[in-house]
Amino acid sequence: MIKFFLMVNKQGQTRLSKYYEHVEINKRTLLETEVIRSCLSRSNEQCSFIEFKDFKLIYRQYAALFIVVGVNDTENEMAIYEFIHNFVEVLDEYFSRVIMFNLDKVHIILDEMVLNGCIVETNRARILAPLLILDKMSES
Amino acid sequence: MALTVVSQIFPREMIPAVLPLIEDKLQHSKEIIRRKAVLALYKFHLIAPNQVQHIHIKFRKALCDRDVGVMAASLHIYFRMIKENSSGYKDLTGSFVTILKQVVGGKLPVDFNYHSVPAPWLQIQLLRILGLLGKDDQRTSELMYDVLDESLRRAELNHNVTYAILFECVHTVYSIYPKSELLEKAAKCIGRFVLSPKINLKYLGLKALTYVIQQDPTLALQHQMTIIECLDHPDPIIKRETLELLYRITNAQNITVIVQKMLEYLQQSKEEYIIVNLVGKIAELAEKYAPDNAWFIQTMNAVFSVGGDVMHPDIPNNFLRLLAEGFDDETENQQLRLYAVQSYLTLLDAENVFYPQKFLQVMSWVLGEYSYLLDEETPEEVITKLYKLLMNDSVSSETKAWLLAAVTKLTPQAHSSNIVERLIQEFTISLDTCMRQHAFELKHLRENVELMKSLLPVDKSCEDMVVDASLSFLDGFVAEELSQGAAPYKPHHQRQEEKLSQEKVLNFEPYGLSFSSSGFTGRQSPAGISLGSDISGNSAETGLKETNSLKLEGIKKLWGKEGYLPKKEGKTGDETEVPPVPQESIIMENVDQTIIKKDQSQVLTQSKEEKEKQLLASSLFVGLGTESTINLLGKADTVSHKFRRKSKVKETKSGETTSAQNMPCSYFSSSSDVTYEDDYYLDTLQDRGDKELNKFSLNSELLDSESLTELPSVEKLSSCTLSTPSLFTDDMEGLHSPSSTAASVANEISLASSLLEETSEHMHSDLVEVCNNETISVSSYKIWKDDCLLVVWSVSNKSGLELKSADLEISSAENFKITEQPGCCLPVIETESIKTFQYSVQMEKPFTEGNLFGFINYQMMDTHSVQLEFSVNLSLLDFIRPLKISTENFGKLWLSFANDVKQNVKMSESQAALPSALKTLQQKLRLHVVEIIGNEGLLACQLLPSVPCLLHFRVHGDVLALWFRSSCSTLPDYLLYQCQKVVEGS
């Protein structure tokens, strides 16, 4: 089960956050700062999984962007680790390099891929299909 | 798009409205729509599983969809459902295996590949499902061996995601029924993970190893060196995972090293969660495997000083209990205690060291209880040290209370007591009411040395003080007051009740009817008063309450004493003080301003007795507190962790293991042939008839017609249910007519069946065979009589030989009182005949489940004697009987019971109405329905011989709010559990 999905930059600002389990709004910021701090404090040689309170963090760094996923302990860490990469590949394909100004679309993509804490789609073409239809509609 | 929204945010109430629309979409021609529809259904399943129950068949269709996406989406639903109930979906194993085979074999469209691995997340999901399905099930597991093998083989590519698949594979291989070749391969995989230079893989390997090690500890030996390397790894996460692994393989030999490592890690780590977690584990290990006393105490010291105030309160409580109750060996106990005392004194000697509050509390308790073991140091010195701590500002007031309690305990042992006097002076003027209270108590105690010594005996911490919680000695005062014209005391809820009834005409409070009808005109029952004084204590002494509830076990004896003390004073008649009568009434007034009218004179005395009032109020409350503390302890006994070396608490465990052995005994012995079976049936049938006759003579009191309907539902031992007797006999006749003894048998049958029909009004369980061999078979069944449980064993001789000196013996069990009914010893069992033995069983103390063991001895004509052993499982439910009382009595009883448990239970759909829910409870748990008022109901039952338990319940939609009260502390919990099982299960 995925508990939350975060995209953070190196300065510790949250770019995107999505929770699949109810967390109170004011507690979210607190949680996010703690999560980011623990991720930033780790070096490249250390492993990408962190045990954090009663769940686990899996993070990956892409240039200045961190993607952090919180999962419960029954989840397969490596699968999530690769899933992050899959997600980034999808973003790459759609946005062709300029990512961070179309957050609504990132949300749509994420919603296609993760639902209720489960990975539901990993096929790139299929993830992007609804989004492309939307684009076509707005153009015409 | 709408479907996406539906699957994300959707209120449960709207499901019925939208469901048909979504069901339509399942047939849509576009696969993306179908997929979304399935996902929306998954969401529905998450929030309200019972609303989509009827379309499970459609999920199956989705699973077989020609599009991979739709199929993958349906897997989520299945994963969830299988997790809840794996046995219901075993038939799908084949489909899952085929799907996985196709995926692994690369039969999917290319665009599902991720880095040339076919749909890795799909594979992982499938593997997980298979793991759940194959758990402990050899047949299902066999189906998947092939595909697992293939997955392991295929996933050789060097890519992260294949490792993820491998990991899942290994996980599955170890969860399902083991197969040696697969295990070997999986172990090899783990080896590769662990040895990998990549840190993420190492982590994964360690995790897998941790999982695997529980089944196969030898694997750890192979990777010894790697594990040790990982222990010193710079990455704390790896280190932690390794510790987790070590925690699983700890035993008596390696405990010292492992705990050492854990403590090292603990000292470096800062995060609270990790500390709490790790401290708990260390404490658990230390209790389980401690090699010697010194080590144990030192480890616990470290745990307390590091864990400090964040750790779980169970840890210090368990520790203190271990010290107090001790082991089997008394000298070892003394050594352990002595060592603890010594080590604490040295710790306290150190200057300028700050210990966590909890640690100080533990210290003060131990010093207070066991300082007498010291030779060279006198109690005075210990008191001096405690005094120093008391004067320390950094110590919290709760800890100070502990410290003062310790001083109180030590005072009778001390000879000169300047310090104690100073201490009393110091604290009688303290601002903290709680401390002031303690100091006054100490002061009064010191004035009466004899009393003090009797109240504070040395080394009696395990023995509970007898406290008159019902305050019966106050009855006289109350009666006197009443005769003087004071209004009777009314408990809190009743006052509210009256207020409400004055304000409104209609009363919607839950107990409206029962309480007002019960009408408290006479003197309140003692327990009612203590209940009321609990409330007064609450309002007056909230501070006290806090400390009291926090102290739980460690201080229990102390509270007992204190609760006892002021009462004693009142009894012995401390002449200088005004007798406590008015105080009691003042308390009443205090809590009950709306109703009680006071005599003028008593109001005048009020100001004078302010202090006494406080004292009494708190003492009343404390007395009650003690009771509840003991209750808490009683509960903890059954649930909390048992110490390895303690002999006291083994009964539950042994009970469990033997009940498992009971299972395989089936009604038929598989080896015997058909004719034998026939014989056996007849035997048992006839035997049953005999039994019923017996019972008739024994038990003339017939149960009412209700019990008739209960009969089918109480069949707990369901290995073989006899339908209706008449049907059964028809069957038998058909089967048996060709055999030679047909005529005589037919007679027997008719006799037996008539008897059966007649006696089926009694509640009894089915006949279950408990043991057998080629010559003899023993069966048993239970008869739930009104006043006891009757267990009947029937021995049938199947051989053609006479058995001599047959003797059935039931070994006495800890919790039961067993009485033999007449006619139990038989010198001879004739050929092909049946004899029965009856035992009535009484429960001596409540427990949830227990076993009755026995054996049968007999001698054949020419051989030596043979002994057969058997056992019968008894549960608390066997001793529950309906309690028939009126609503009025219910109200009265309800108030007098101190132990209550509340819980909301969700009902299954089939019985979402009150009457049906009631019926199930009545039938399955044998509860008596006292009254039904609107959507509420009152039920009562009793635990034999006579422990009543009351239940109030109310229905809100599909939620059942249950509220139990009983005079026994464990009974409500148990009944709640049973109710839950019944209500949710069916």
Interface residues (C-beta under 8 A of the other chain):
Chain A: E45 Q46 C47 S48 F49 I50 E51 F52 K53 D54 N76 E77 M78 A79 Y81 E82 F83 H85 N86 D111 E112 L115 N116 C118 I119 V120 E121 T122 N123 R124 A125 R126 A129 P130
Chain B: M1 T4 S7 Q8 I32 R35 L39 Y42 K43 L46 G69 A72 A73 H76 D111 F112 Y114 A119 P120 W121 L122 I124 Q125 N160 V161 Y163 A164 I165 F167 E168 H171 I199 N200 K202 Y203 L204 K207 P234 D235 I237 I238 R240 E241 Y273 I274
